Amino acid sequence: MRSEYRRGILKFGIAAAMIAVAMVCRYLTKTEDLSDLVWNALSLLRTGIYLSLIYMWMLSIRFRIRQSQVRNYLMMTGFLLLFWFGLRTCKYNYVHSMNGSCICWYGFYIPMVLIPQMAVFVACCLGKREDYRIPWGYRLLYIPSTIAIAVVLTNSFHQKVFIFPPGAENPLADYTYGPAYYCVIGWILAEVTLFFAILFLRRHRSKLRWRNSIVFLPILVMIGYSILYIRKARFIYWFAGDMTAALTVMILATWELCIALSIIPSNSNHAMLFRYSTVGAKITDSQLNIIYRSEGARVLNKKTLLQALIRPINFDKFRLAGTKIRGGYVFWNENISDVRKTMQELQSIREQLREKNRLLQSEVKLQEEKARINEQIRLYDSIRSEIHPKLSQLETLLEQMDVDSIEGWMQICVLGTYIKRRSNLILLGEESGQIPVRELELSLQESMENLKLCRVPGNMICRGAGYIDKENAVRLYDAAEWLLEQVWKTIRAFIITVAIQDNAGYVAFNVDGTPDVLGDAKTVFMEEFGLPCDIQIQERDIRIRVEVGTGGTEQ
């Protein structure tokens, strides 16, 4: 900490010495018996001192200021100061014509107007995030600043800023201020006032408000100096008659004071912070010579450091790692004792999680098996509830049937086939709700085969393809079973035609039997099975056509 303090005192002393030398050179140029060569040399030495001072300050700003926007605006202030000094040098050392001197003089007001505006922008960025950007409202300040600069630069045409008396031998020494001059100065003061206001609010929010109030001192001195200079006070002209140099020193002093008071964040104390940090690290140059080292960093030879650059090196309780940075390398120690302890804990946790995972997998399998069984039970209950009437009918028939009754066995065959095929259709359509038309045809065909065993001629005509809704398939099969039971005792022949294409078409039943047993079959088909049908009866020839979906024509 003492070394950093001494370094700051040394820099301040060097800057003060440079300013003192420049002031001595200025006083020497006032001597009347100086030759032109000596005068020019002293003047150029003064200019070189101030330009070097500004340039070194800009270099320090580039590396010290972290926030990019603040750094950019401070760098712009430095460029404006360099421009100001360049114009001043040209005016007093190289330009000898009246017009050229006026142009350089007017150019002074470019930095005089824009430097306070840069100060306003810097004040807006204080206390903000790294990626903060100036709002568009503040950027409108460029408009009046541009107008003020344009009015001064065009003074030769209207003389509203500086009024030169006609016929004067040296207009630059004998002039008066016009109304536009006070407007320009008023705008500069408005910018300074806005800077004051923003900085005051920042100070008011800070816990160190009284200490931060010191920053207003050079600003007040700057304002007082400018007023006295405009009023042409003699002692000001004798002590600090070079306004460009005086304002430059005051502007730089203001910003340096802001940095010293931490109003503008900087990395000036990062070396001390790095030294006392808890992280064991060191920064070296490209030859592995140590530049910065924290107190926790281990002392190691260069060979070990080179190996750490290739890959980290594990020691008993720490690991050394390194990487390349701009201008050198950085190395750091990692305490791996805690890491190893954590790894052991993680290994134990992993084993516990693995065991829990096995239990969870077993539980999931058990739940899946339980769900499968429950689904089978549900499906069985669903089938049982739908075919329960037929099962009861079959049970009653078996109890009452004579063993030698051919008709009873025929009914048992038909009912058994219906129960089997009806259950199969329910199973097939359980998941998707669709059943291949071919399955419906096979169900009807098996029922027809049982009729043949019972010595009843039957036939199937199949022209179907694709799929049919489960509900439609079950209704059609139920309707066929109902029709068969109605004409059972009088049936001589039974023909079924299936012409369904992707859930649209028809099923036709041709029965050779007694029509009286059907009753109001059309109403039964519609109300009980939800199937619209067309019935045609000619003597014993019964033709029933059931439409499914849309379409379907008999061929």
Secondary structure, DSSP 8 states (H G I E B T S, - for coil): -HHHHHHHHHHHHHHHHHHHHHHHHHHHHT-TT--HHHHHHHHHHHHHHHHHHHHHHHHHHHHHB-SHHHHHHHHHHHHHHHHHHHHHHIIIII--SHHHHHHHHHHTHHHHHHHHHHHHHHHHHTT--TT----HHHHTTHHHHHHHHHHHHTHHHH-SSEE--TT-S-TTTS-EE-HHHHHHHHHHHHHHHHHHHHHHHHHHHSTTHHHHGGGHHHHHHHHHHHHHHHTT-HHHHHHH--HHHHHHHHHHHHHHHHHHTTSS-BSTTHHHHHHT-SS-EEEEETT--EEEE-TT-----HHHHHHHHHS-EE-SSEEEEEEEETTEEEEEEEEHHHHHHHHHHHHHHHHHHHHHHHHHHHHHHHHHHHHHHHHHHHHHHHHHHHHHHHHHHHHHHHHH--TT-HHHHHHHHHHHHHHHHHHHHHHHTTTTSEEEHHHHHHHHHHHHHHHHHTT--EEEEE--BSEEEHHHHHHHHHHHHHHHHHTTTT-SEEEEEEEEBSS-EEEEEEEES-GGGG-SHHHHHHHTT---EEEEEETTEEEEEEEESS-----
